[in-house]
Amino acid sequence: MNRDWRKGSIELVPGYTLTDADNRPIDHAEGIDFAIEGGFVNIQLPGVPYTQLVSAPAVRLITCAS
């Protein structure tokens, strides 16, 4: 299955984090690439060489740039 990647920003609910390029936990990010797949969001943060995955209940807000 091919993912439909989009550009935008994400904000997570309290208690959930992503890892930024400096290996720090963050709960919001801009300039991301994301793909929604079932009940999950695949997230690629700038400078991070791997894709991170969060479940839909962890997401407070996703904004699509296009």
PDB file of N, CA, C, O and CB in Angstrom:
ATOM      1  N   MET A   1       0.833  -1.175   0.000  1.00  0.00           N
ATOM      2  CA  MET A   1       0.000   0.000   0.000  1.00  0.00           C
ATOM      3  C   MET A   1       0.886   1.249   0.000  1.00  0.00           C
ATOM      4  O   MET A   1       1.827   1.348   0.787  1.00  0.00           O
ATOM      5  CB  MET A   1      -0.953  -0.008   1.213  1.00  0.00           C
ATOM      6  N   ASN A   2       0.584   2.187  -0.874  1.00  0.00           N
ATOM      7  CA  ASN A   2       1.315   3.448  -0.915  1.00  0.00           C
ATOM      8  C   ASN A   2       0.671   4.443   0.030  1.00  0.00           C
ATOM      9  O   ASN A   2      -0.553   4.566   0.081  1.00  0.00           O
ATOM     10  CB  ASN A   2       1.361   4.014  -2.347  1.00  0.00           C
ATOM     11  N   ARG A   3       1.497   5.145   0.771  1.00  0.00           N
ATOM     12  CA  ARG A   3       0.986   6.171   1.675  1.00  0.00           C
ATOM     13  C   ARG A   3       0.800   7.476   0.915  1.00  0.00           C
ATOM     14  O   ARG A   3       1.591   7.804   0.030  1.00  0.00           O
ATOM     15  CB  ARG A   3       1.938   6.372   2.879  1.00  0.00           C
ATOM     16  N   ASP A   4      -0.247   8.219   1.261  1.00  0.00           N
ATOM     17  CA  ASP A   4      -0.526   9.524   0.676  1.00  0.00           C
ATOM     18  C   ASP A   4       0.051  10.585   1.614  1.00  0.00           C
ATOM     19  O   ASP A   4      -0.629  11.047   2.531  1.00  0.00           O
ATOM     20  CB  ASP A   4      -2.071   9.735   0.448  1.00  0.00           C
ATOM     21  N   TRP A   5       1.313  10.970   1.378  1.00  0.00           N
ATOM     22  CA  TRP A   5       2.008  11.911   2.250  1.00  0.00           C
ATOM     23  C   TRP A   5       1.542  13.341   1.991  1.00  0.00           C
ATOM     24  O   TRP A   5       1.357  13.754   0.846  1.00  0.00           O
ATOM     25  CB  TRP A   5       3.524  11.804   2.050  1.00  0.00           C
ATOM     26  N   ARG A   6       1.359  14.078   3.071  1.00  0.00           N
ATOM     27  CA  ARG A   6       0.969  15.490   3.011  1.00  0.00           C
ATOM     28  C   ARG A   6       1.885  16.293   3.917  1.00  0.00           C
ATOM     29  O   ARG A   6       2.524  15.741   4.813  1.00  0.00           O
ATOM     30  CB  ARG A   6      -0.521  15.685   3.423  1.00  0.00           C
ATOM     31  N   LYS A   7       1.948  17.588   3.684  1.00  0.00           N
ATOM     32  CA  LYS A   7       2.756  18.479   4.521  1.00  0.00           C
ATOM     33  C   LYS A   7       1.841  19.229   5.472  1.00  0.00           C
ATOM     34  O   LYS A   7       0.698  19.541   5.138  1.00  0.00           O
ATOM     35  CB  LYS A   7       3.583  19.473   3.653  1.00  0.00           C
ATOM     36  N   GLY A   8       2.359  19.518   6.670  1.00  0.00           N
ATOM     37  CA  GLY A   8       1.549  20.263   7.617  1.00  0.00           C
ATOM     38  C   GLY A   8       2.181  20.343   8.993  1.00  0.00           C
ATOM     39  O   GLY A   8       3.403  20.344   9.138  1.00  0.00           O
ATOM     40  N   SER A   9       1.318  20.412  10.007  1.00  0.00           N
ATOM     41  CA  SER A   9       1.766  20.475  11.396  1.00  0.00           C
ATOM     42  C   SER A   9       0.889  19.546  12.235  1.00  0.00           C
ATOM     43  O   SER A   9      -0.197  19.147  11.815  1.00  0.00           O
ATOM     44  CB  SER A   9       1.711  21.942  11.941  1.00  0.00           C
ATOM     45  N   ILE A  10       1.383  19.211  13.426  1.00  0.00           N
ATOM     46  CA  ILE A  10       0.649  18.304  14.310  1.00  0.00           C
ATOM     47  C   ILE A  10       0.796  18.765  15.751  1.00  0.00           C
ATOM     48  O   ILE A  10       1.832  19.296  16.151  1.00  0.00           O
ATOM     49  CB  ILE A  10       1.151  16.848  14.152  1.00  0.00           C
ATOM     50  N   GLU A  11      -0.261  18.552  16.516  1.00  0.00           N
ATOM     51  CA  GLU A  11      -0.251  18.793  17.957  1.00  0.00           C
ATOM     52  C   GLU A  11      -0.842  17.555  18.619  1.00  0.00           C
ATOM     53  O   GLU A  11      -1.901  17.071  18.221  1.00  0.00           O
ATOM     54  CB  GLU A  11      -1.058  20.099  18.342  1.00  0.00           C
ATOM     55  N   LEU A  12      -0.144  17.048  19.635  1.00  0.00           N
ATOM     56  CA  LEU A  12      -0.591  15.844  20.335  1.00  0.00           C
ATOM     57  C   LEU A  12      -1.256  16.204  21.661  1.00  0.00           C
ATOM     58  O   LEU A  12      -0.996  17.270  22.221  1.00  0.00           O
ATOM     59  CB  LEU A  12       0.591  14.891  20.576  1.00  0.00           C
ATOM     60  N   VAL A  13      -2.105  15.324  22.157  1.00  0.00           N
ATOM     61  CA  VAL A  13      -2.732  15.537  23.460  1.00  0.00           C
ATOM     62  C   VAL A  13      -1.682  15.305  24.549  1.00  0.00           C
ATOM     63  O   VAL A  13      -0.682  14.628  24.312  1.00  0.00           O
ATOM     64  CB  VAL A  13      -3.966  14.589  23.657  1.00  0.00           C
ATOM     65  N   PRO A  14      -1.909  15.869  25.748  1.00  0.00           N
ATOM     66  CA  PRO A  14      -0.942  15.680  26.836  1.00  0.00           C
ATOM     67  C   PRO A  14      -0.667  14.197  27.097  1.00  0.00           C
ATOM     68  O   PRO A  14      -1.572  13.362  27.088  1.00  0.00           O
ATOM     69  CB  PRO A  14      -1.451  16.347  28.117  1.00  0.00           C
ATOM     70  N   GLY A  15       0.599  13.906  27.328  1.00  0.00           N
ATOM     71  CA  GLY A  15       1.016  12.537  27.612  1.00  0.00           C
ATOM     72  C   GLY A  15       1.592  11.798  26.422  1.00  0.00           C
ATOM     73  O   GLY A  15       2.166  10.721  26.580  1.00  0.00           O
ATOM     74  N   TYR A  16       1.445  12.366  25.222  1.00  0.00           N
ATOM     75  CA  TYR A  16       1.988  11.749  24.010  1.00  0.00           C
ATOM     76  C   TYR A  16       3.074  12.649  23.441  1.00  0.00           C
ATOM     77  O   TYR A  16       2.945  13.873  23.463  1.00  0.00           O
ATOM     78  CB  TYR A  16       0.868  11.498  22.955  1.00  0.00           C
ATOM     79  N   THR A  17       4.143  12.047  22.930  1.00  0.00           N
ATOM     80  CA  THR A  17       5.235  12.831  22.358  1.00  0.00           C
ATOM     81  C   THR A  17       5.799  12.166  21.110  1.00  0.00           C
ATOM     82  O   THR A  17       5.614  10.974  20.865  1.00  0.00           O
ATOM     83  CB  THR A  17       6.342  13.031  23.389  1.00  0.00           C
ATOM     84  N   LEU A  18       6.489  12.986  20.339  1.00  0.00           N
ATOM     85  CA  LEU A  18       7.330  12.543  19.230  1.00  0.00           C
ATOM     86  C   LEU A  18       8.762  12.839  19.638  1.00  0.00           C
ATOM     87  O   LEU A  18       8.993  13.505  20.647  1.00  0.00           O
ATOM     88  CB  LEU A  18       6.947  13.257  17.866  1.00  0.00           C
ATOM     89  N   THR A  19       9.718  12.357  18.875  1.00  0.00           N
ATOM     90  CA  THR A  19      11.124  12.639  19.142  1.00  0.00           C
ATOM     91  C   THR A  19      11.663  13.508  18.023  1.00  0.00           C
ATOM     92  O   THR A  19      11.553  13.156  16.848  1.00  0.00           O
ATOM     93  CB  THR A  19      11.949  11.328  19.276  1.00  0.00           C
ATOM     94  N   ASP A  20      12.258  14.669  18.393  1.00  0.00           N
ATOM     95  CA  ASP A  20      12.771  15.573  17.365  1.00  0.00           C
ATOM     96  C   ASP A  20      14.186  15.185  16.942  1.00  0.00           C
ATOM     97  O   ASP A  20      14.723  14.177  17.400  1.00  0.00           O
ATOM     98  CB  ASP A  20      12.753  17.016  17.871  1.00  0.00           C
ATOM     99  N   ALA A  21      14.785  15.986  16.070  1.00  0.00           N
ATOM    100  CA  ALA A  21      16.109  15.683  15.513  1.00  0.00           C
ATOM    101  C   ALA A  21      17.207  15.684  16.575  1.00  0.00           C
ATOM    102  O   ALA A  21      18.262  15.083  16.373  1.00  0.00           O
ATOM    103  CB  ALA A  21      16.454  16.685  14.427  1.00  0.00           C
ATOM    104  N   ASP A  22      16.967  16.357  17.711  1.00  0.00           N
ATOM    105  CA  ASP A  22      17.932  16.373  18.813  1.00  0.00           C
ATOM    106  C   ASP A  22      17.610  15.324  19.873  1.00  0.00           C
ATOM    107  O   ASP A  22      18.150  15.361  20.979  1.00  0.00           O
ATOM    108  CB  ASP A  22      17.970  17.753  19.453  1.00  0.00           C
ATOM    109  N   ASN A  23      16.728  14.390  19.528  1.00  0.00           N
ATOM    110  CA  ASN A  23      16.325  13.290  20.413  1.00  0.00           C
ATOM    111  C   ASN A  23      15.570  13.769  21.655  1.00  0.00           C
ATOM    112  O   ASN A  23      15.608  13.117  22.699  1.00  0.00           O
ATOM    113  CB  ASN A  23      17.547  12.503  20.840  1.00  0.00           C
ATOM    114  N   ARG A  24      14.882  14.915  21.537  1.00  0.00           N
ATOM    115  CA  ARG A  24      14.083  15.450  22.637  1.00  0.00           C
ATOM    116  C   ARG A  24      12.607  15.131  22.401  1.00  0.00           C
ATOM    117  O   ARG A  24      12.158  15.102  21.255  1.00  0.00           O
ATOM    118  CB  ARG A  24      14.297  16.982  22.781  1.00  0.00           C
ATOM    119  N   PRO A  25      11.852  14.893  23.470  1.00  0.00           N
ATOM    120  CA  PRO A  25      10.413  14.674  23.302  1.00  0.00           C
ATOM    121  C   PRO A  25       9.700  15.999  23.016  1.00  0.00           C
ATOM    122  O   PRO A  25       9.973  17.005  23.671  1.00  0.00           O
ATOM    123  CB  PRO A  25       9.815  14.004  24.563  1.00  0.00           C
ATOM    124  N   ILE A  26       8.796  15.999  22.049  1.00  0.00           N
ATOM    125  CA  ILE A  26       8.016  17.187  21.707  1.00  0.00           C
ATOM    126  C   ILE A  26       6.552  16.784  21.550  1.00  0.00           C
ATOM    127  O   ILE A  26       6.247  15.637  21.221  1.00  0.00           O
ATOM    128  CB  ILE A  26       8.554  17.859  20.401  1.00  0.00           C
ATOM    129  N   ASP A  27       5.650  17.735  21.787  1.00  0.00           N
ATOM    130  CA  ASP A  27       4.226  17.422  21.634  1.00  0.00           C
ATOM    131  C   ASP A  27       3.574  18.172  20.481  1.00  0.00           C
ATOM    132  O   ASP A  27       2.368  18.051  20.265  1.00  0.00           O
ATOM    133  CB  ASP A  27       3.493  17.737  22.912  1.00  0.00           C
ATOM    134  N   HIS A  28       4.360  18.944  19.741  1.00  0.00           N
ATOM    135  CA  HIS A  28       3.856  19.609  18.535  1.00  0.00           C
ATOM    136  C   HIS A  28       5.020  19.848  17.577  1.00  0.00           C
ATOM    137  O   HIS A  28       6.171  19.957  17.999  1.00  0.00           O
ATOM    138  CB  HIS A  28       3.143  20.957  18.888  1.00  0.00           C
ATOM    139  N   ALA A  29       4.710  19.927  16.291  1.00  0.00           N
ATOM    140  CA  ALA A  29       5.754  20.136  15.288  1.00  0.00           C
ATOM    141  C   ALA A  29       5.140  20.733  14.031  1.00  0.00           C
ATOM    142  O   ALA A  29       3.990  20.459  13.689  1.00  0.00           O
ATOM    143  CB  ALA A  29       6.483  18.810  14.960  1.00  0.00           C
ATOM    144  N   GLU A  30       5.929  21.551  13.355  1.00  0.00           N
ATOM    145  CA  GLU A  30       5.526  22.140  12.076  1.00  0.00           C
ATOM    146  C   GLU A  30       6.486  21.665  10.998  1.00  0.00           C
ATOM    147  O   GLU A  30       7.578  21.183  11.302  1.00  0.00           O
ATOM    148  CB  GLU A  30       5.502  23.701  12.151  1.00  0.00           C
ATOM    149  N   GLY A  31       6.087  21.797   9.752  1.00  0.00           N
ATOM    150  CA  GLY A  31       6.934  21.389   8.641  1.00  0.00           C
ATOM    151  C   GLY A  31       7.119  19.892   8.549  1.00  0.00           C
ATOM    152  O   GLY A  31       8.173  19.412   8.133  1.00  0.00           O
ATOM    153  N   ILE A  32       6.088  19.153   8.939  1.00  0.00           N
ATOM    154  CA  ILE A  32       6.171  17.692   8.917  1.00  0.00           C
ATOM    155  C   ILE A  32       5.569  17.140   7.630  1.00  0.00           C
ATOM    156  O   ILE A  32       4.845  17.833   6.914  1.00  0.00           O
ATOM    157  CB  ILE A  32       5.455  17.090  10.140  1.00  0.00           C
ATOM    158  N   ASP A  33       5.880  15.894   7.357  1.00  0.00           N
ATOM    159  CA  ASP A  33       5.164  15.103   6.357  1.00  0.00           C
ATOM    160  C   ASP A  33       4.367  14.075   7.156  1.00  0.00           C
ATOM    161  O   ASP A  33       4.894  13.456   8.080  1.00  0.00           O
ATOM    162  CB  ASP A  33       6.155  14.412   5.297  1.00  0.00           C
ATOM    163  N   PHE A  34       3.096  13.894   6.796  1.00  0.00           N
ATOM    164  CA  PHE A  34       2.282  12.921   7.514  1.00  0.00           C
ATOM    165  C   PHE A  34       1.392  12.150   6.545  1.00  0.00           C
ATOM    166  O   PHE A  34       1.038  12.634   5.469  1.00  0.00           O
ATOM    167  CB  PHE A  34       1.429  13.617   8.585  1.00  0.00           C
ATOM    168  N   ALA A  35       1.047  10.948   6.958  1.00  0.00           N
ATOM    169  CA  ALA A  35       0.140  10.092   6.188  1.00  0.00           C
ATOM    170  C   ALA A  35      -0.784   9.392   7.172  1.00  0.00           C
ATOM    171  O   ALA A  35      -0.328   8.769   8.130  1.00  0.00           O
ATOM    172  CB  ALA A  35       0.929   9.050   5.309  1.00  0.00           C
ATOM    173  N   ILE A  36      -2.082   9.498   6.929  1.00  0.00           N
ATOM    174  CA  ILE A  36      -3.073   8.841   7.777  1.00  0.00           C
ATOM    175  C   ILE A  36      -3.348   7.455   7.200  1.00  0.00           C
ATOM    176  O   ILE A  36      -3.615   7.298   6.009  1.00  0.00           O
ATOM    177  CB  ILE A  36      -4.393   9.685   7.875  1.00  0.00           C
ATOM    178  N   GLU A  37      -3.276   6.455   8.080  1.00  0.00           N
ATOM    179  CA  GLU A  37      -3.437   5.062   7.663  1.00  0.00           C
ATOM    180  C   GLU A  37      -4.264   4.336   8.715  1.00  0.00           C
ATOM    181  O   GLU A  37      -3.769   4.034   9.801  1.00  0.00           O
ATOM    182  CB  GLU A  37      -2.051   4.364   7.462  1.00  0.00           C
ATOM    183  N   GLY A  38      -5.517   4.057   8.395  1.00  0.00           N
ATOM    184  CA  GLY A  38      -6.381   3.427   9.385  1.00  0.00           C
ATOM    185  C   GLY A  38      -6.545   4.353  10.577  1.00  0.00           C
ATOM    186  O   GLY A  38      -6.902   5.519  10.402  1.00  0.00           O
ATOM    187  N   GLY A  39      -6.297   3.870  11.769  1.00  0.00           N
ATOM    188  CA  GLY A  39      -6.395   4.681  12.979  1.00  0.00           C
ATOM    189  C   GLY A  39      -5.068   5.224  13.448  1.00  0.00           C
ATOM    190  O   GLY A  39      -4.899   5.514  14.632  1.00  0.00           O
ATOM    191  N   PHE A  40      -4.108   5.367  12.525  1.00  0.00           N
ATOM    192  CA  PHE A  40      -2.768   5.814  12.880  1.00  0.00           C
ATOM    193  C   PHE A  40      -2.302   6.936  11.964  1.00  0.00           C
ATOM    194  O   PHE A  40      -2.787   7.087  10.842  1.00  0.00           O
ATOM    195  CB  PHE A  40      -1.787   4.649  12.824  1.00  0.00           C
ATOM    196  N   VAL A  41      -1.344   7.724  12.469  1.00  0.00           N
ATOM    197  CA  VAL A  41      -0.716   8.768  11.667  1.00  0.00           C
ATOM    198  C   VAL A  41       0.777   8.470  11.604  1.00  0.00           C
ATOM    199  O   VAL A  41       1.440   8.372  12.636  1.00  0.00           O
ATOM    200  CB  VAL A  41      -0.990  10.197  12.263  1.00  0.00           C
ATOM    201  N   ASN A  42       1.304   8.327  10.392  1.00  0.00           N
ATOM    202  CA  ASN A  42       2.737   8.186  10.156  1.00  0.00           C
ATOM    203  C   ASN A  42       3.292   9.600  10.052  1.00  0.00           C
ATOM    204  O   ASN A  42       2.737  10.433   9.335  1.00  0.00           O
ATOM    205  CB  ASN A  42       3.047   7.331   8.853  1.00  0.00           C
ATOM    206  N   ILE A  43       4.382   9.877  10.762  1.00  0.00           N
ATOM    207  CA  ILE A  43       4.922  11.235  10.825  1.00  0.00           C
ATOM    208  C   ILE A  43       6.410  11.214  10.527  1.00  0.00           C
ATOM    209  O   ILE A  43       7.167  10.438  11.110  1.00  0.00           O
ATOM    210  CB  ILE A  43       4.658  11.868  12.206  1.00  0.00           C
ATOM    211  N   GLN A  44       6.815  12.082   9.610  1.00  0.00           N
ATOM    212  CA  GLN A  44       8.230  12.288   9.309  1.00  0.00           C
ATOM    213  C   GLN A  44       8.575  13.716   9.705  1.00  0.00           C
ATOM    214  O   GLN A  44       8.088  14.676   9.110  1.00  0.00           O
ATOM    215  CB  GLN A  44       8.548  12.021   7.789  1.00  0.00           C
ATOM    216  N   LEU A  45       9.431  13.840  10.727  1.00  0.00           N
ATOM    217  CA  LEU A  45       9.865  15.151  11.195  1.00  0.00           C
ATOM    218  C   LEU A  45      11.151  15.562  10.489  1.00  0.00           C
ATOM    219  O   LEU A  45      11.979  14.709  10.168  1.00  0.00           O
ATOM    220  CB  LEU A  45      10.068  15.144  12.721  1.00  0.00           C
ATOM    221  N   PRO A  46      11.329  16.862  10.241  1.00  0.00           N
ATOM    222  CA  PRO A  46      12.571  17.329   9.614  1.00  0.00           C
ATOM    223  C   PRO A  46      13.790  16.912  10.446  1.00  0.00           C
ATOM    224  O   PRO A  46      13.805  17.093  11.664  1.00  0.00           O
ATOM    225  CB  PRO A  46      12.544  18.868   9.440  1.00  0.00           C
ATOM    226  N   GLY A  47      14.793  16.362   9.794  1.00  0.00           N
ATOM    227  CA  GLY A  47      16.035  15.979  10.453  1.00  0.00           C
ATOM    228  C   GLY A  47      15.996  14.648  11.178  1.00  0.00           C
ATOM    229  O   GLY A  47      17.010  14.230  11.738  1.00  0.00           O
ATOM    230  N   VAL A  48      14.863  13.973  11.185  1.00  0.00           N
ATOM    231  CA  VAL A  48      14.741  12.669  11.843  1.00  0.00           C
ATOM    232  C   VAL A  48      14.730  11.602  10.751  1.00  0.00           C
ATOM    233  O   VAL A  48      13.879  11.642   9.862  1.00  0.00           O
ATOM    234  CB  VAL A  48      13.438  12.586  12.741  1.00  0.00           C
ATOM    235  N   PRO A  49      15.663  10.647  10.802  1.00  0.00           N
ATOM    236  CA  PRO A  49      15.819   9.695   9.696  1.00  0.00           C
ATOM    237  C   PRO A  49      14.816   8.538   9.678  1.00  0.00           C
ATOM    238  O   PRO A  49      14.944   7.634   8.852  1.00  0.00           O
ATOM    239  CB  PRO A  49      17.187   9.130   9.740  1.00  0.00           C
ATOM    240  N   TYR A  50      13.833   8.547  10.560  1.00  0.00           N
ATOM    241  CA  TYR A  50      12.868   7.453  10.598  1.00  0.00           C
ATOM    242  C   TYR A  50      11.448   8.015  10.723  1.00  0.00           C
ATOM    243  O   TYR A  50      11.254   9.164  11.119  1.00  0.00           O
ATOM    244  CB  TYR A  50      13.180   6.488  11.774  1.00  0.00           C
ATOM    245  N   THR A  51      10.479   7.194  10.383  1.00  0.00           N
ATOM    246  CA  THR A  51       9.067   7.566  10.491  1.00  0.00           C
ATOM    247  C   THR A  51       8.554   7.184  11.874  1.00  0.00           C
ATOM    248  O   THR A  51       8.820   6.087  12.364  1.00  0.00           O
ATOM    249  CB  THR A  51       8.219   6.877   9.378  1.00  0.00           C
ATOM    250  N   GLN A  52       7.816   8.098  12.496  1.00  0.00           N
ATOM    251  CA  GLN A  52       7.208   7.843  13.798  1.00  0.00           C
ATOM    252  C   GLN A  52       5.710   7.601  13.601  1.00  0.00           C
ATOM    253  O   GLN A  52       5.111   8.093  12.645  1.00  0.00           O
ATOM    254  CB  GLN A  52       7.460   9.035  14.780  1.00  0.00           C
ATOM    255  N   LEU A  53       5.128   6.853  14.502  1.00  0.00           N
ATOM    256  CA  LEU A  53       3.736   6.441  14.373  1.00  0.00           C
ATOM    257  C   LEU A  53       2.994   6.759  15.667  1.00  0.00           C
ATOM    258  O   LEU A  53       3.460   6.423  16.755  1.00  0.00           O
ATOM    259  CB  LEU A  53       3.634   4.929  14.036  1.00  0.00           C
ATOM    260  N   VAL A  54       1.830   7.411  15.543  1.00  0.00           N
ATOM    261  CA  VAL A  54       0.979   7.640  16.710  1.00  0.00           C
ATOM    262  C   VAL A  54      -0.435   7.179  16.373  1.00  0.00           C
ATOM    263  O   VAL A  54      -0.853   7.207  15.215  1.00  0.00           O
ATOM    264  CB  VAL A  54       0.991   9.148  17.139  1.00  0.00           C
ATOM    265  N   SER A  55      -1.158   6.759  17.395  1.00  0.00           N
ATOM    266  CA  SER A  55      -2.552   6.361  17.184  1.00  0.00           C
ATOM    267  C   SER A  55      -3.435   7.609  17.151  1.00  0.00           C
ATOM    268  O   SER A  55      -3.075   8.648  17.704  1.00  0.00           O
ATOM    269  CB  SER A  55      -3.029   5.378  18.300  1.00  0.00           C
ATOM    270  N   ALA A  56      -4.572   7.499  16.508  1.00  0.00           N
ATOM    271  CA  ALA A  56      -5.477   8.640  16.347  1.00  0.00           C
ATOM    272  C   ALA A  56      -5.855   9.306  17.676  1.00  0.00           C
ATOM    273  O   ALA A  56      -5.924  10.534  17.716  1.00  0.00           O
ATOM    274  CB  ALA A  56      -6.734   8.192  15.637  1.00  0.00           C
ATOM    275  N   PRO A  57      -6.102   8.570  18.763  1.00  0.00           N
ATOM    276  CA  PRO A  57      -6.453   9.241  20.017  1.00  0.00           C
ATOM    277  C   PRO A  57      -5.343  10.146  20.574  1.00  0.00           C
ATOM    278  O   PRO A  57      -5.614  10.987  21.431  1.00  0.00           O
ATOM    279  CB  PRO A  57      -6.809   8.209  21.047  1.00  0.00           C
ATOM    280  N   ALA A  58      -4.117   9.988  20.108  1.00  0.00           N
ATOM    281  CA  ALA A  58      -3.010  10.829  20.567  1.00  0.00           C
ATOM    282  C   ALA A  58      -2.989  12.193  19.891  1.00  0.00           C
ATOM    283  O   ALA A  58      -2.266  13.087  20.329  1.00  0.00           O
ATOM    284  CB  ALA A  58      -1.697  10.129  20.324  1.00  0.00           C
ATOM    285  N   VAL A  59      -3.767  12.363  18.837  1.00  0.00           N
ATOM    286  CA  VAL A  59      -3.709  13.583  18.028  1.00  0.00           C
ATOM    287  C   VAL A  59      -4.763  14.588  18.475  1.00  0.00           C
ATOM    288  O   VAL A  59      -5.956  14.287  18.507  1.00  0.00           O
ATOM    289  CB  VAL A  59      -3.899  13.251  16.543  1.00  0.00           C
ATOM    290  N   ARG A  60      -4.298  15.788  18.820  1.00  0.00           N
ATOM    291  CA  ARG A  60      -5.228  16.877  19.137  1.00  0.00           C
ATOM    292  C   ARG A  60      -5.609  17.624  17.874  1.00  0.00           C
ATOM    293  O   ARG A  60      -6.779  17.946  17.663  1.00  0.00           O
ATOM    294  CB  ARG A  60      -4.610  17.847  20.163  1.00  0.00           C
ATOM    295  N   LEU A  61      -4.594  17.905  17.011  1.00  0.00           N
ATOM    296  CA  LEU A  61      -4.848  18.697  15.809  1.00  0.00           C
ATOM    297  C   LEU A  61      -3.813  18.377  14.742  1.00  0.00           C
ATOM    298  O   LEU A  61      -2.619  18.300  15.032  1.00  0.00           O
ATOM    299  CB  LEU A  61      -4.835  20.203  16.133  1.00  0.00           C
ATOM    300  N   ILE A  62      -4.266  18.193  13.517  1.00  0.00           N
ATOM    301  CA  ILE A  62      -3.383  18.109  12.353  1.00  0.00           C
ATOM    302  C   ILE A  62      -3.827  19.205  11.398  1.00  0.00           C
ATOM    303  O   ILE A  62      -5.014  19.342  11.102  1.00  0.00           O
ATOM    304  CB  ILE A  62      -3.431  16.676  11.665  1.00  0.00           C
ATOM    305  N   THR A  63      -2.869  19.978  10.923  1.00  0.00           N
ATOM    306  CA  THR A  63      -3.148  21.013   9.939  1.00  0.00           C
ATOM    307  C   THR A  63      -2.427  20.652   8.658  1.00  0.00           C
ATOM    308  O   THR A  63      -1.222  20.402   8.669  1.00  0.00           O
ATOM    309  CB  THR A  63      -2.716  22.419  10.449  1.00  0.00           C
ATOM    310  N   CYS A  64      -3.150  20.624   7.562  1.00  0.00           N
ATOM    311  CA  CYS A  64      -2.575  20.300   6.257  1.00  0.00           C
ATOM    312  C   CYS A  64      -2.231  21.595   5.533  1.00  0.00           C
ATOM    313  O   CYS A  64      -3.054  22.507   5.459  1.00  0.00           O
ATOM    314  CB  CYS A  64      -3.555  19.436   5.407  1.00  0.00           C
ATOM    315  N   ALA A  65      -1.012  21.677   4.999  1.00  0.00           N
ATOM    316  CA  ALA A  65      -0.545  22.891   4.330  1.00  0.00           C
ATOM    317  C   ALA A  65      -1.144  23.057   2.942  1.00  0.00           C
ATOM    318  O   ALA A  65      -1.170  24.170   2.418  1.00  0.00           O
ATOM    319  CB  ALA A  65       0.962  22.879   4.230  1.00  0.00           C
ATOM    320  N   SER A  66      -1.626  21.979   2.336  1.00  0.00           N
ATOM    321  CA  SER A  66      -2.151  22.110   0.969  1.00  0.00           C
ATOM    322  C   SER A  66      -3.636  21.864   0.898  1.00  0.00           C
ATOM    323  O   SER A  66      -4.223  21.937  -0.181  1.00  0.00           O
ATOM    324  CB  SER A  66      -1.445  21.157   0.043  1.00  0.00           C
TER     325      SER A  66
END
